[in-house]
Amino acid sequence: MLSHLIALHNGQTVPAIGLGTWQSEPNTSEIICAVEHGLKVGYRHIDCALYYGNEKEIGDGLRISGVPREEVFITSKLWGTYHRRVEECLDLTLAKLGTTYLDLYLIHWPIPLNPNGSDPLVPMLPNGKFDLDESRDIRDTWKAMEAMVKKGKVKAIGTSNFSEMMLEKILPTAEIIPAVNQLELHLYNPQLKLLDYLKSKKIVPQAYSPLGSTGAPLLTDESATEIAKKHNLKSTSDVLLGYLLKKDIVVLPKSMSPSRIESNLTGALEAYNLLTPEDIKILDGVAAGGKQNRFVMPPWGIDIGFDNWPASAT
Ligand SMILES: NC(=O)c1ccc[n+]([C@@H]2O[C@H](COP(=O)([O-])OP(=O)(O)OC[C@H]3O[C@@H](n4cnc5c(N)ncnc54)[C@H](OP(=O)(O)O)[C@@H]3O)[C@@H](O)[C@H]2O)c1
């Protein structure tokens, strides 16, 4: 079993390596097998979202694995069209996963979407732009998230895709400080300034797309590959994950391949034990050296306050 844990400000701990589940097709046995295999080889943390459409299969994988529910840290996320119906969204997720509580519930994006628009999940305007619910105050969404902790339906709440600007909108009136902020964090998008800010607020960062997302484009990075060779690590991916772990960031690599699911867990821990402060310094400089890149940028149509968010995506 994975022993590397990171403490949250509410006294909970979260396994530092979680299994990502985005783009794992629903209605197939692949995702069920991936979850079952992940749990069998030692993962105790699964990152889910209503939006991914596969929470039923994830629940099936959990039950088939035989690992007791209470041994697994389960995260899910509130989707944009549910900002005015937080409990309804959470109840849908709980029913699909087949559990009575979540360990962590996140606001998926700080972007409320029209709940009565052209589509239940992705409402669009005739002009091709997202149909935003601009009159919804994000502070009210956060209050409704806090109510879920008080009801005992979730142990912790947090944010996802919140810049410092967006966090500053909820923190002054928050009764519960977000336990985590899940962000696109990797070698080419290290967000060092935002990480310092999160540390000052005791908010744990979680790295989504730690390998650069679909196709894992970071795997051919020269600096990371050289460091992998120097330490006789099996793969560049080990360095990409170990680099984030060294900075006390939770990593959420997604894979559907049994061998990669296993090697991401073991390789990340091996790299965590081997990477030196000099390696980290080199890796910290890669994005600033000309490789800065984001891979997940829905064109929401408004400024959400991130550095390096191209104008074409607003
Ligand atoms: N909060 C948010 O808005 C948000 C956004 C994006 C993602 N997430 C979460 O973060 C998780 C991870 O992000 P992600 O899925 O975008 O990307 P990722 O984990 O960085 O990369 C996944 C891709 O890398 C491949 N891969 C995995 N391990 C590999 C390895 N060792 N060697 C080579 N290729 C490898 C996978 O293919 P195979 O499956 O074929 O192995 C897949 O194509 C998601 O699944 C989701 O849970 C959250």
The ligand as an ORCA input file, in Angstrom:
! r2SCAN-3c Opt
* xyz 0 1
  N      -9.821     19.596    -12.361
  C      -9.759     19.611    -13.670
  O     -10.258     20.522    -14.354
  C      -9.015     18.526    -14.362
  C      -8.618     18.684    -15.700
  C      -7.890     17.670    -16.302
  C      -7.599     16.507    -15.596
  N      -8.031     16.365    -14.292
  C      -7.729     15.121    -13.505
  O      -6.341     14.842    -13.602
  C      -6.156     13.546    -14.183
  C      -4.873     13.500    -14.997
  O      -4.874     14.436    -16.046
  P      -4.976     14.028    -17.580
  O      -5.803     12.802    -17.694
  O      -5.378     15.267    -18.294
  O      -3.498     13.770    -18.040
  P      -2.152     12.991    -17.593
  O      -2.397     12.113    -16.437
  O      -1.109     14.034    -17.523
  O      -1.863     12.151    -18.901
  C      -2.710     11.121    -19.319
  C      -2.171     10.614    -20.654
  O      -0.874     10.077    -20.465
  C      -0.852      8.700    -20.831
  N       0.037      8.053    -19.843
  C      -0.205      7.840    -18.538
  N       0.863      7.315    -17.914
  C       1.829      7.195    -18.867
  C       3.154      6.725    -18.864
  N       3.733      6.280    -17.741
  N       3.853      6.738    -20.034
  C       3.271      7.205    -21.165
  N       2.023      7.680    -21.243
  C       1.300      7.679    -20.096
  C      -2.282      8.250    -20.794
  O      -2.520      7.233    -21.738
  P      -2.959      5.734    -21.289
  O      -4.296      5.852    -20.600
  O      -3.035      5.021    -22.591
  O      -1.877      5.226    -20.399
  C      -3.010      9.511    -21.236
  O      -2.976      9.647    -22.643
  C      -7.430     13.379    -15.004
  O      -7.613     12.045    -15.416
  C      -8.464     13.910    -14.056
  O      -8.749     12.976    -13.028
  C      -8.710     17.363    -13.679
*
